[in-house]
Amino acid sequence: MPEKFNGLTSKIIKLLEDDPGQAVKDLARKLNVNRTFLAGYLRALEDQGYVRSKRVGPARIYFKTGSGG
């Protein structure tokens, strides 16, 4: 994992490595952060190539990508 990850990004990547395919609300609960904030944060990580998402009904499910940056 690149050293440039901050604490939150590292935690997100670790959660998605351990249990791929998590919804924003589940990640927000596990990380104890606001769901709206986390949704934006995850979109930024997706734009940078660290995570990818898939729409499943009303939820957006996130997965770690094989690479990033």
MIDO-730399 format. One record per residue: residue number from 0; residue in one letter; chain; x, y, z of N, C-alpha, C in turn. Coordinates in nm, 2 decimals, always signed. Example, Ala and Ser with C-alpha at 12.3 -4.5 7.8 and 13.67 -1.06 7.14 Angstrom:
BEGIN
k: 0; r: A; c: A; n_u: +1.32; n_v: -0.57; n_w: +0.78; ca_u: +1.23; ca_v: -0.45; ca_w: +0.78; c_u: +1.32; c_v: -0.33; c_w: +0.78
k: 1; r: S; c: A; n_u: +1.28; n_v: -0.22; n_w: +0.71; ca_u: +1.37; ca_v: -0.11; ca_w: +0.71; c_u: +1.29; c_v: +0.00; c_w: +0.79
This chain:
BEGIN
k: 0; r: M; c: A; n_u: +0.08; n_v: -0.12; n_w: +0.00; ca_u: +0.00; ca_v: +0.00; ca_w: +0.00; c_u: +0.09; c_v: +0.12; c_w: +0.00
k: 1; r: P; c: A; n_u: +0.07; n_v: +0.22; n_w: -0.09; ca_u: +0.15; ca_v: +0.34; ca_w: -0.10; c_u: +0.15; c_v: +0.42; c_w: +0.03
k: 2; r: E; c: A; n_u: +0.26; n_v: +0.47; n_w: +0.07; ca_u: +0.27; ca_v: +0.55; ca_w: +0.19; c_u: +0.20; c_v: +0.68; c_w: +0.18
k: 3; r: K; c: A; n_u: +0.16; n_v: +0.72; n_w: +0.06; ca_u: +0.09; ca_v: +0.85; ca_w: +0.05; c_u: -0.06; c_v: +0.84; c_w: +0.10
k: 4; r: F; c: A; n_u: -0.11; n_v: +0.72; n_w: +0.13; ca_u: -0.24; ca_v: +0.71; ca_w: +0.19; c_u: -0.25; c_v: +0.78; c_w: +0.32
k: 5; r: N; c: A; n_u: -0.36; n_v: +0.85; n_w: +0.35; ca_u: -0.37; ca_v: +0.90; ca_w: +0.48; c_u: -0.45; c_v: +0.80; c_w: +0.56
k: 6; r: G; c: A; n_u: -0.48; n_v: +0.83; n_w: +0.69; ca_u: -0.54; ca_v: +0.73; ca_w: +0.78; c_u: -0.67; c_v: +0.68; c_w: +0.73
k: 7; r: L; c: A; n_u: -0.76; n_v: +0.77; n_w: +0.68; ca_u: -0.89; ca_v: +0.73; ca_w: +0.63; c_u: -0.88; c_v: +0.64; c_w: +0.51
k: 8; r: T; c: A; n_u: -0.80; n_v: +0.68; n_w: +0.42; ca_u: -0.79; ca_v: +0.60; ca_w: +0.29; c_u: -0.73; c_v: +0.46; c_w: +0.32
k: 9; r: S; c: A; n_u: -0.63; n_v: +0.46; n_w: +0.41; ca_u: -0.58; ca_v: +0.33; ca_w: +0.45; c_u: -0.69; c_v: +0.24; c_w: +0.51
k: 10; r: K; c: A; n_u: -0.77; n_v: +0.29; n_w: +0.60; ca_u: -0.88; ca_v: +0.22; ca_w: +0.66; c_u: -0.98; c_v: +0.17; c_w: +0.56
k: 11; r: I; c: A; n_u: -1.01; n_v: +0.25; n_w: +0.46; ca_u: -1.11; ca_v: +0.21; ca_w: +0.36; c_u: -1.05; c_v: +0.10; c_w: +0.27
k: 12; r: I; c: A; n_u: -0.92; n_v: +0.11; n_w: +0.23; ca_u: -0.86; ca_v: +0.01; ca_w: +0.15; c_u: -0.85; c_v: -0.12; c_w: +0.22
k: 13; r: K; c: A; n_u: -0.82; n_v: -0.12; n_w: +0.35; ca_u: -0.81; ca_v: -0.24; ca_w: +0.43; c_u: -0.95; c_v: -0.30; c_w: +0.45
k: 14; r: L; c: A; n_u: -1.05; n_v: -0.22; n_w: +0.47; ca_u: -1.19; ca_v: -0.28; ca_w: +0.48; c_u: -1.23; c_v: -0.35; c_w: +0.35
k: 15; r: L; c: A; n_u: -1.20; n_v: -0.28; n_w: +0.24; ca_u: -1.24; ca_v: -0.34; ca_w: +0.11; c_u: -1.15; c_v: -0.46; c_w: +0.07
k: 16; r: E; c: A; n_u: -1.03; n_v: -0.47; n_w: +0.12; ca_u: -0.95; ca_v: -0.59; ca_w: +0.10; c_u: -1.00; c_v: -0.70; c_w: +0.18
k: 17; r: D; c: A; n_u: -1.04; n_v: -0.68; n_w: +0.30; ca_u: -1.09; ca_v: -0.78; ca_w: +0.39; c_u: -1.23; c_v: -0.83; c_w: +0.35
k: 18; r: D; c: A; n_u: -1.31; n_v: -0.74; n_w: +0.30; ca_u: -1.45; ca_v: -0.77; ca_w: +0.27; c_u: -1.50; c_v: -0.69; c_w: +0.15
k: 19; r: P; c: A; n_u: -1.46; n_v: -0.73; n_w: +0.03; ca_u: -1.50; ca_v: -0.66; ca_w: -0.09; c_u: -1.65; c_v: -0.64; c_w: -0.11
k: 20; r: G; c: A; n_u: -1.69; n_v: -0.54; n_w: -0.17; ca_u: -1.83; ca_v: -0.52; ca_w: -0.21; c_u: -1.91; c_v: -0.46; c_w: -0.09
k: 21; r: Q; c: A; n_u: -1.87; n_v: -0.35; n_w: -0.03; ca_u: -1.94; ca_v: -0.29; ca_w: +0.08; c_u: -2.01; c_v: -0.16; c_w: +0.03
k: 22; r: A; c: A; n_u: -2.13; n_v: -0.14; n_w: +0.09; ca_u: -2.21; ca_v: -0.02; ca_w: +0.06; c_u: -2.15; c_v: +0.09; c_w: +0.14
k: 23; r: V; c: A; n_u: -2.18; n_v: +0.22; n_w: +0.09; ca_u: -2.13; ca_v: +0.34; ca_w: +0.16; c_u: -2.18; c_v: +0.34; c_w: +0.30
k: 24; r: K; c: A; n_u: -2.31; n_v: +0.31; n_w: +0.32; ca_u: -2.36; ca_v: +0.32; ca_w: +0.46; c_u: -2.29; c_v: +0.22; c_w: +0.56
k: 25; r: D; c: A; n_u: -2.25; n_v: +0.10; n_w: +0.51; ca_u: -2.18; ca_v: +0.01; ca_w: +0.59; c_u: -2.04; c_v: +0.06; c_w: +0.62
k: 26; r: L; c: A; n_u: -1.97; n_v: +0.11; n_w: +0.52; ca_u: -1.84; ca_v: +0.16; ca_w: +0.54; c_u: -1.84; c_v: +0.28; c_w: +0.64
k: 27; r: A; c: A; n_u: -1.94; n_v: +0.37; n_w: +0.62; ca_u: -1.95; ca_v: +0.49; ca_w: +0.71; c_u: -1.97; c_v: +0.44; c_w: +0.85
k: 28; r: R; c: A; n_u: -2.06; n_v: +0.34; n_w: +0.87; ca_u: -2.08; ca_v: +0.29; ca_w: +1.01; c_u: -1.95; c_v: +0.24; c_w: +1.07
k: 29; r: K; c: A; n_u: -1.88; n_v: +0.16; n_w: +0.99; ca_u: -1.76; ca_v: +0.09; ca_w: +1.04; c_u: -1.65; c_v: +0.20; c_w: +1.07
k: 30; r: L; c: A; n_u: -1.65; n_v: +0.30; n_w: +0.99; ca_u: -1.54; ca_v: +0.41; ca_w: +1.01; c_u: -1.59; c_v: +0.52; c_w: +1.10
k: 31; r: N; c: A; n_u: -1.71; n_v: +0.52; n_w: +1.14; ca_u: -1.77; ca_v: +0.63; ca_w: +1.22; c_u: -1.75; c_v: +0.76; c_w: +1.16
k: 32; r: V; c: A; n_u: -1.79; n_v: +0.77; n_w: +1.03; ca_u: -1.79; ca_v: +0.90; ca_w: +0.96; c_u: -1.92; c_v: +0.92; c_w: +0.89
k: 33; r: N; c: A; n_u: -1.95; n_v: +1.05; n_w: +0.86; ca_u: -2.07; ca_v: +1.09; ca_w: +0.79; c_u: -2.08; c_v: +1.02; c_w: +0.65
k: 34; r: R; c: A; n_u: -2.20; n_v: +0.96; n_w: +0.62; ca_u: -2.22; ca_v: +0.89; ca_w: +0.50; c_u: -2.21; c_v: +0.98; c_w: +0.38
k: 35; r: T; c: A; n_u: -2.26; n_v: +1.10; n_w: +0.38; ca_u: -2.25; ca_v: +1.19; ca_w: +0.27; c_u: -2.10; c_v: +1.23; c_w: +0.24
k: 36; r: F; c: A; n_u: -2.03; n_v: +1.26; n_w: +0.35; ca_u: -1.89; ca_v: +1.29; ca_w: +0.34; c_u: -1.81; c_v: +1.17; c_w: +0.27
k: 37; r: L; c: A; n_u: -1.84; n_v: +1.05; n_w: +0.32; ca_u: -1.77; ca_v: +0.93; ca_w: +0.27; c_u: -1.81; c_v: +0.90; c_w: +0.13
k: 38; r: A; c: A; n_u: -1.93; n_v: +0.93; n_w: +0.09; ca_u: -1.97; ca_v: +0.90; ca_w: -0.05; c_u: -1.88; c_v: +0.99; c_w: -0.15
k: 39; r: G; c: A; n_u: -1.86; n_v: +1.12; n_w: -0.11; ca_u: -1.78; ca_v: +1.21; ca_w: -0.19; c_u: -1.63; c_v: +1.16; c_w: -0.19
k: 40; r: Y; c: A; n_u: -1.59; n_v: +1.12; n_w: -0.07; ca_u: -1.45; ca_v: +1.07; ca_w: -0.06; c_u: -1.43; c_v: +0.95; c_w: -0.14
k: 41; r: L; c: A; n_u: -1.52; n_v: +0.86; n_w: -0.14; ca_u: -1.51; ca_v: +0.74; ca_w: -0.22; c_u: -1.51; c_v: +0.77; c_w: -0.37
k: 42; r: R; c: A; n_u: -1.59; n_v: +0.87; n_w: -0.41; ca_u: -1.60; ca_v: +0.91; ca_w: -0.55; c_u: -1.46; c_v: +0.96; c_w: -0.59
k: 43; r: A; c: A; n_u: -1.39; n_v: +1.04; n_w: -0.51; ca_u: -1.26; ca_v: +1.09; ca_w: -0.54; c_u: -1.16; c_v: +0.98; c_w: -0.55
k: 44; r: L; c: A; n_u: -1.17; n_v: +0.88; n_w: -0.46; ca_u: -1.08; ca_v: +0.76; ca_w: -0.46; c_u: -1.10; c_v: +0.68; c_w: -0.59
k: 45; r: E; c: A; n_u: -1.23; n_v: +0.68; n_w: -0.63; ca_u: -1.26; ca_v: +0.61; ca_w: -0.76; c_u: -1.20; c_v: +0.68; c_w: -0.88
k: 46; r: D; c: A; n_u: -1.21; n_v: +0.82; n_w: -0.88; ca_u: -1.15; ca_v: +0.90; ca_w: -0.99; c_u: -1.00; c_v: +0.88; c_w: -0.99
k: 47; r: Q; c: A; n_u: -0.94; n_v: +0.85; n_w: -0.88; ca_u: -0.79; ca_v: +0.83; ca_w: -0.88; c_u: -0.75; c_v: +0.68; c_w: -0.90
k: 48; r: G; c: A; n_u: -0.85; n_v: +0.60; n_w: -0.91; ca_u: -0.83; ca_v: +0.46; ca_w: -0.95; c_u: -0.80; c_v: +0.36; c_w: -0.83
k: 49; r: Y; c: A; n_u: -0.83; n_v: +0.41; n_w: -0.71; ca_u: -0.80; ca_v: +0.32; ca_w: -0.59; c_u: -0.92; c_v: +0.23; c_w: -0.56
k: 50; r: V; c: A; n_u: -1.04; n_v: +0.27; n_w: -0.59; ca_u: -1.15; ca_v: +0.18; ca_w: -0.57; c_u: -1.24; c_v: +0.19; c_w: -0.70
k: 51; r: R; c: A; n_u: -1.33; n_v: +0.09; n_w: -0.71; ca_u: -1.43; ca_v: +0.10; ca_w: -0.81; c_u: -1.57; c_v: +0.07; c_w: -0.75
k: 52; r: S; c: A; n_u: -1.67; n_v: +0.12; n_w: -0.82; ca_u: -1.80; ca_v: +0.10; ca_w: -0.76; c_u: -1.90; c_v: +0.03; c_w: -0.86
k: 53; r: K; c: A; n_u: -2.01; n_v: -0.02; n_w: -0.81; ca_u: -2.11; ca_v: -0.08; ca_w: -0.89; c_u: -2.24; c_v: -0.05; c_w: -0.83
k: 54; r: R; c: A; n_u: -2.34; n_v: -0.01; n_w: -0.91; ca_u: -2.47; ca_v: +0.03; ca_w: -0.86; c_u: -2.55; c_v: -0.10; c_w: -0.84
k: 55; r: V; c: A; n_u: -2.60; n_v: -0.12; n_w: -0.72; ca_u: -2.69; ca_v: -0.24; ca_w: -0.69; c_u: -2.82; c_v: -0.19; c_w: -0.63
k: 56; r: G; c: A; n_u: -2.92; n_v: -0.17; n_w: -0.71; ca_u: -3.04; ca_v: -0.11; ca_w: -0.66; c_u: -3.01; c_v: +0.03; c_w: -0.62
k: 57; r: P; c: A; n_u: -3.06; n_v: +0.07; n_w: -0.51; ca_u: -3.03; ca_v: +0.21; ca_w: -0.47; c_u: -2.89; c_v: +0.23; c_w: -0.41
k: 58; r: A; c: A; n_u: -2.82; n_v: +0.12; n_w: -0.38; ca_u: -2.69; ca_v: +0.13; ca_w: -0.31; c_u: -2.58; c_v: +0.14; c_w: -0.42
k: 59; r: R; c: A; n_u: -2.47; n_v: +0.20; n_w: -0.38; ca_u: -2.35; ca_v: +0.19; ca_w: -0.45; c_u: -2.25; c_v: +0.11; c_w: -0.37
k: 60; r: I; c: A; n_u: -2.20; n_v: +0.00; n_w: -0.44; ca_u: -2.11; ca_v: -0.09; ca_w: -0.37; c_u: -1.97; c_v: -0.07; c_w: -0.41
k: 61; r: Y; c: A; n_u: -1.88; n_v: -0.07; n_w: -0.32; ca_u: -1.74; ca_v: -0.04; ca_w: -0.35; c_u: -1.64; c_v: -0.16; c_w: -0.33
k: 62; r: F; c: A; n_u: -1.54; n_v: -0.16; n_w: -0.42; ca_u: -1.44; ca_v: -0.26; ca_w: -0.42; c_u: -1.31; c_v: -0.20; c_w: -0.44
k: 63; r: K; c: A; n_u: -1.20; n_v: -0.26; n_w: -0.39; ca_u: -1.07; ca_v: -0.21; ca_w: -0.41; c_u: -1.02; c_v: -0.25; c_w: -0.55
k: 64; r: T; c: A; n_u: -0.95; n_v: -0.16; n_w: -0.61; ca_u: -0.90; ca_v: -0.20; ca_w: -0.74; c_u: -0.76; c_v: -0.26; c_w: -0.72
k: 65; r: G; c: A; n_u: -0.71; n_v: -0.32; n_w: -0.83; ca_u: -0.57; ca_v: -0.39; ca_w: -0.82; c_u: -0.46; c_v: -0.29; c_w: -0.81
k: 66; r: S; c: A; n_u: -0.49; n_v: -0.16; n_w: -0.86; ca_u: -0.38; ca_v: -0.06; ca_w: -0.86; c_u: -0.45; c_v: +0.07; c_w: -0.83
k: 67; r: G; c: A; n_u: -0.37; n_v: +0.18; n_w: -0.83; ca_u: -0.43; ca_v: +0.31; ca_w: -0.81; c_u: -0.33; c_v: +0.42; c_w: -0.84
k: 68; r: G; c: A; n_u: -0.39; n_v: +0.54; n_w: -0.85; ca_u: -0.31; ca_v: +0.66; ca_w: -0.87; c_u: -0.27; c_v: +0.67; c_w: -1.01
